[in-house]
Amino acid sequence: DNRMVVLLAFAFGMVLFTVIMGNAFAAFPVMMAGIGLPLLIVQHNAHPAELGALGMLTGYCGTLLTPMAANFNIVPAVLLELRSQYAVIVSQIPTALCLLVVNIALMALLVFR
């Protein structure tokens, strides 16, 4: 019944599913069909356009955190001949977490107005 709890489940679900899949485009339809549409849009009257845009951007936080997105995170480490193949991911963690916090705040402000 609490819309903020549902919004947090949607946001963290987008990040977690993107980490597993390696791509926010795969996570988005699953999370939108399972949480976004029935719970946020229908039950809590969220605005679909804002939820879709910010939800997709929230999924990209997971892309910054996963080796599954090899073309973004592993290939640059190999091309730059870094000591650790995960160095790019480690350097992106603060950006991903800050972006996640900002996206959740924006969704809380804009989606339910």
DAPENOR-V431792 format. One record per residue. RES is the residue in three letters. PHI is phi in degrees with one decimal (* if undefined). PSI is psi in whole degrees, -180 to 180 (999 if undefined). Layout:
[[RES	PHI	PSI] [RES	PHI	PSI]]
This chain:
[[ASP	*	-18] [ASN	-90.3	117] [ARG	-67.5	-29] [MET	-70.0	-36] [VAL	-65.8	-42] [VAL	-65.4	-40] [LEU	-63.6	-41] [LEU	-65.3	-40] [ALA	-63.1	-40] [PHE	-64.3	-47] [ALA	-65.9	-50] [PHE	-68.8	-32] [GLY	-64.7	-40] [MET	-60.7	-45] [VAL	-65.4	-49] [LEU	-63.9	-45] [PHE	-67.5	-34] [THR	-67.4	-39] [VAL	-60.9	-42] [ILE	-67.9	-46] [MET	-83.4	-27] [GLY	87.0	1] [ASN	-153.4	131] [ALA	-69.6	-24] [PHE	-66.9	-28] [ALA	-80.4	-35] [ALA	-76.0	-34] [PHE	-58.7	-52] [PRO	-64.8	-33] [VAL	-68.2	-48] [MET	-70.1	-36] [MET	-69.3	-39] [ALA	-72.5	-32] [GLY	-88.1	-38] [ILE	-120.1	-47] [GLY	-60.8	-55] [LEU	-71.0	-55] [PRO	-72.4	-36] [LEU	-95.1	-47] [LEU	-81.0	-47] [ILE	-79.1	-51] [VAL	-76.8	-51] [GLN	-77.8	-40] [HIS	-108.9	9] [ASN	57.0	42] [ALA	-73.9	152] [HIS	-79.7	122] [PRO	-63.8	-39] [ALA	-66.1	-46] [GLU	-66.8	-41] [LEU	-64.1	-42] [GLY	-64.9	-47] [ALA	-66.2	-48] [LEU	-74.1	-30] [GLY	-66.1	-41] [MET	-65.9	-42] [LEU	-64.2	-35] [THR	-64.9	-36] [GLY	-62.4	-31] [TYR	-68.2	-18] [CYS	-61.1	-37] [GLY	-69.2	-33] [THR	-63.1	-35] [LEU	-69.8	-17] [LEU	-107.7	5] [THR	-125.6	140] [PRO	-74.4	-10] [MET	-65.1	-27] [ALA	-87.6	67] [ALA	-60.3	-38] [ASN	-66.5	-22] [PHE	-96.3	-33] [ASN	-114.8	-32] [ILE	-98.2	-45] [VAL	-59.5	-44] [PRO	-60.1	-36] [ALA	-65.3	-38] [VAL	-70.5	-45] [LEU	-65.2	-34] [LEU	-85.9	-2] [GLU	55.0	47] [LEU	-75.0	154] [ARG	-63.8	-41] [SER	-110.0	135] [GLN	-71.6	-13] [TYR	-100.2	10] [ALA	-62.0	-38] [VAL	-65.6	-42] [ILE	-63.9	-45] [VAL	-60.9	-39] [SER	-72.9	-18] [GLN	-92.1	-9] [ILE	-58.7	-49] [PRO	-60.3	-40] [THR	-64.3	-44] [ALA	-63.5	-43] [LEU	-69.4	-40] [CYS	-63.7	-43] [LEU	-63.5	-38] [LEU	-63.3	-46] [VAL	-62.3	-45] [VAL	-64.2	-42] [ASN	-64.3	-41] [ILE	-64.1	-42] [ALA	-63.1	-43] [LEU	-64.2	-42] [MET	-63.6	-41] [ALA	-62.6	-36] [LEU	-81.8	-41] [LEU	-96.5	-32] [VAL	-73.6	-31] [PHE	-105.0	18] [ARG	-83.4	999]]
